[in-house]
Amino acid sequence: MSEAIILGQYIEKESILHRLDPRTKLVSMISIMVWFVVIQSVMEYVLATVFTFFLLFISNVSIRYYWKSLRPILFIILFTAMYNAFLTKGEVVLWEWSVFHLTQEGIHQGIRFAWRIVLLILMASILTFTTKPLSLTAGLERLLKPLSRFGIPIEQFSLMVTIAIRFIPTIVSEFDRIVLAQKARGIDVKERSLIQRMFLYIPMLIPLLFSLIQRAETLAEAIDSRVYGKGKNRTSYRSLQLSAADYRGLTIVHLFVVTGVFWSIYFV
């Protein structure tokens, strides 16, 4: 399982996206995701797909890493598609039984929703694969800095978000260790049916939560021992500076986003 879930991990590569400022990537990803939420027509989905795969290509990260980031949510994607296909009302009914109606409109809507989830996960993966956790924290903190005037603990919030993202592979690795321990005791989860797996996974959550609490306490002690405090007025070894490439990237991305949103409003 630890090889299946890699969302939240940074992959060291040499690419344009890796060299961009984290603030550029954060602002661009948020704008792109907002655009993905409002797209409706087939042409918009095609444009969004081409743009996403273009970013995948220039990230210089192997496509198998992106596939691994999608594998854990395949069930959610399939459930979303099936839910909309069988429960969306439409004029062209292909099959029906009781409250379930398989309609042509439902199939189209299910495919759109499922593909939208895929695009959003791919964009999140691009961000985490090409940005170091510390850089992501610094970029998020700089972007949210104006909110500190209203008493919002920006530094703590940024650190919390980064730790949460970074802990995803840690949680998976810990769960994988528990599964291996159960296998050593003669309980091989992979050889059981889906229903049996679900019931076997439930007792494993208790040692997983216990281990995560221990890790959280260790991390909190490490932060306190370094006198991190609330994180205010702390300096960093490397200051963030926007380059010409960052401004070009922001311009190109937002031209795509504005064009896509304009198309959704006036031509759909």
Secondary structure, 3 states (H helix, E strand, C coil): CCCCCCCCCCCCCCCHHHHCCHHHHHHHHHHHHHHHHHCCCHHHHHHHHHHHHHHHHHCCCCHHHHHHHHHHHHHHHHHHHHHHHHHCCCCCEEEEECCEEEEHHHHHHHHHHHHHHHHHHHHHHHHHHHCCHHHHHHHHHHHCHHHHHHCCCHHHHHHHHHHHHHHHHHHHHHHHHHHHHHHHCCCCHHHCCHHHHHHHHHHHHHHHHHHHHHHHHHHHHHHHHCCCCCCCCCCCCCCCCCCHHHHHHHHHHHHHHHHHHHHHHHCC
